Amino acid sequence: MGYANVAPLVLTAPIIADATIRSAVRIKGVESQGVVDGFVRFYVMADVAALIRGPGAVAAQVGYLVDMPLEAGGRLPRPKGMRVIMFARPVAGRPDQVQLIEQGAQLLWSPATDSLVRNIAEAAIQPDAAPAITGIGNAFHVPGSLPGEGETQIFLRTQSGDPVSLSILRRPGESPRWAVALGEIVDDAAGPPQRDTLLWYRLACGLPATLPEESTANEDPERGAIAREDYAFVLQALGPCTG
């Protein structure tokens, strides 16, 4: 499970817990409706060892439903004794019950997965945490004094309303350079985000595949074309939203 797989779980779940499954009962019949082929449903009771995130206190032992894949040869999984990280929401009026936020919202515990989950959770609560991207605003390109020189500015829309912008700098004989700014002021010394960080995830997984036509509607067609080319360069540099 890479950063882009784990981040949506961490950013969505009100409860994230390190727990060990104490008991598991297979659910059949009507209560198993909706289970995907190749999976089986269990009702499990789990001992909570550590609360990574939670709305106040969570019971030391909680119950929840979980769909788990069949093992090789169609054998039933054996959840009892598994150490897991679960991503859940509370059940109203039942402090000893939780609900996983989606299928796949239970991961086998490992030192690497635990560290990744905690790092994302910590990054998300920082005052300068990268906000979720909801769209793209205006984009424009300003040519420089030399042929092939210029700078493109692309302004992003965010869920929080906080300003985020991309800048792509072109100079003759050099590869384009780009940077992202969180705030009103663009720092010329800033650069691209490091892969597998919250800012990288917000951009790689939140930006649309192409620059919308309306973003350059007021631009000269030639400058608009350069802005779209620069936007494609940023997406290529970010890489796909996978891993």
N, C-alpha and C positions, 0 to 999 in steps of 0.2 A: 504494500500500500504506500503510494507516494504522496507527496504534498498535495497535489491537486485532487487526489481521492479523499484524503482525510480532512482537508480544510472545510469543505461544505458541512461535514458532520459536526466539527468543532464549532463552527460559526453559527450553526442552527440550534444545537441542543441546549436546552436550559440546564440539563443535568448531565454531567460526564463523570463516570465513576470507574474506579479500578475495583473489580469484584471477582469473587470465586464462586462458581455455581455449586451450591450445596446439594440440590436435588433437581430432578427433571422428570416430567411426566409427558409422554407423547399425547398430543391432542388429535383426535380423529373425528370423523363424522361432520356434522353441521358446523362445528366450531373450527374446522380446518378448511372451510371454504376460502378460496382465494389464494391458497398456497400454490406457488409456481411449481411446475413439473421439475422433478429432481430435488425437491426440498421437502422437509417434514417440519411440522410445528410442535413446539414443546412449550409447556408452562414450567418455568424454572423459578427456583428460589435461590438467591445469591447473597452471599455475605459481602457487604461493602467494606473494603479495606481502606480506601482513600477516596475522598471526594475531590475531584479535580475542578469541577464547577458545580454549583448548586444553589438554589434559592433558600438559603438558610440550612437548617438541619435536614438530613435525609436519614430514614430509618437504617439501623445497622444491618437489617436483612430486608430485602425487597423481592417481590415477585413480578414477573412479566412474561409475555409471550414472545417467542423468538422462532423464526423460520431458519433452519439450518440445512445446508446441502448434504445430500447423501454422499457417503464415502465410496471409494472404489468398489466396484462389483455390486453397487446398490445397497451396501450395508448401512445400517442406521448409525448416525453419529452418537457418541456417548458424551453428552454435555457435562455430566457430573464430574466435578473436580477441575473443570477448565477455569483458568484465570483469564478474564476478559476485560476489555474496556467497553463500556456500554454508553450509548448516546441516547438519552431519553427525555421525556417530559413527565411532570407529575400527573397523578390521577386525582381529581378533586375529591376531597373527603376521605382519601385512602392513602395515608402517609407511607404505608407499607407496600404500595403498588406503584409501578411506573409503566410507561409505554414507550417502546423504542420509536424514534422519530421516523424510521423507514426501515424497509428490509435492508439488511446489510449494516445496520447501525449497532452491531456488536462485533468487535474485532478481538481476535486472540491477542492476549497480552504478550509483549516482548519488550525488552529494554529500549529498542529502537522506536517501536510504535509509541510507547509511553513517553519517551523524550519528545517525539514529533508532536504528539497531541498537546503536551504541556507547553511546548514552544509556540504553537499556533495560538493556544488559549491566552498565553501571556502577551503575545504581540497584539492580539485583538483588543486588549483593554488599555493599551498605552494611549496617552493623550494625543499623540501624533499618528495613531494607527491609520493605515490607508483605508479610505471609505470604499463601499461597494460602488462600482461603475454602473450607471443606468442608461447611458447614452453619450452622444457626442454633440457638442454645440458647434460654434463657428470654427472654421479653419481657414488660415490664409498663409500665403507665401510672399515674402519680401525679397526681391532680388538684391544682390550685392552690387558693388561697383565693378566687379570683374565678371567675365563670362563664366557661368557655372557656379557662381557664388550666390548664397542666399540662405534664408532661414524660414522654416515653416513652423507655425504655432497652431496647435490643435487643442481646443478647450473641451474638457470632458464634463459630463453631468454626473452627479453623484447622489446617492441615496440620502446622505446627510446634508447636502447642499454645500459642502466644503469644496473650494476650488482645487482642481487638479488639471494640469496641462502638460502637453508633450511639446518638446522643441527639437527640431531636427536641423542641424547646421551643415551646410554644404560649402566646401572650399575646393578650388581648382586643384586637381591632382591628388586629392585625398578622399578616402572613403567617408561617407556621411557619418556624423556623430549625433547621437540623440540623448536626451535626458528627460526625466519626469520631475515635475515640481508639485509639491503639496503645499499650496498657499498662493497668495497673490503675486509674490515675487519669484521670478525665474532665476535660479542660481546657475550662473555659467559654469561653475565648478562641479555642479551635480552631474550624475551620469545615469546610465540605465540601472534598474534594480537588479540585485543579485537573484539568481534563480532559486526557487524554493524558499521564498520569503513571502510575507503577506502582500506586499506591494506587487511583487511579480505575479502572484495568484490573481489579485484583483484585475490586473491588466490582461494577462494571458487568457484568463477565463471570463472576463467581463466585456472586453472590447468586441464590437461587431467585426465580421469578416472583411468588410469594405467600408470606406469612408462614405457616409450618406451624401447624396447629391445636394441636399439642402445645406450642408455644412459649408459648401463653397459656392452657393447660389449667387452671392454678391461679388465673387472673384472674377478676374479676367480668366477666360477659359484656359489659357496657357499656364497661368499660375495655379489654377485649380487642379490641372493635370499633375503638376509637380507636387502639390499637397497630397494628392491621392497616392502618388508614387512613394512619397516619404512615409505616409501612413502604412503602406504595404511593407516598407523597409522595417518599420518598428515591429509589426506583427511577426515578420520573419526572424528578427532578432530575439523576440520574446520566446519564440518556439510555441509548439502546440500545448493546449491545456490538457496535459496527460501526465501520468506518473505521480 
